[in-house]
Amino acid sequence: MKEFLSREGVTFTVRNVDADEQAYTELVARGFRSIPVTIVGDQAIRGFDEQALRAAIAPGGEGGTP
């Protein structure tokens, strides 16, 4: 995931749900109990779904401009 986003030139923040209780709480509040989950704007993408990630990070995509 990190390699893909870096290669695409997307700035991102990694949050470790094992070490960050707030990150875990936010993950659970979105209905997830497993990782990875990538949040782009209001969109949550579970696992490594390259097609969904590309759509979300594309200019004008659901996630907005990266």
Buried (B, 14 or more C-beta within 10 A) or exposed (E): BEEBBEEEEBEBEEBEBEEEEEBBEBBEEEEBEEBEBBBBEEBBBBEEEEEBBEBBBBEEBBBBEB
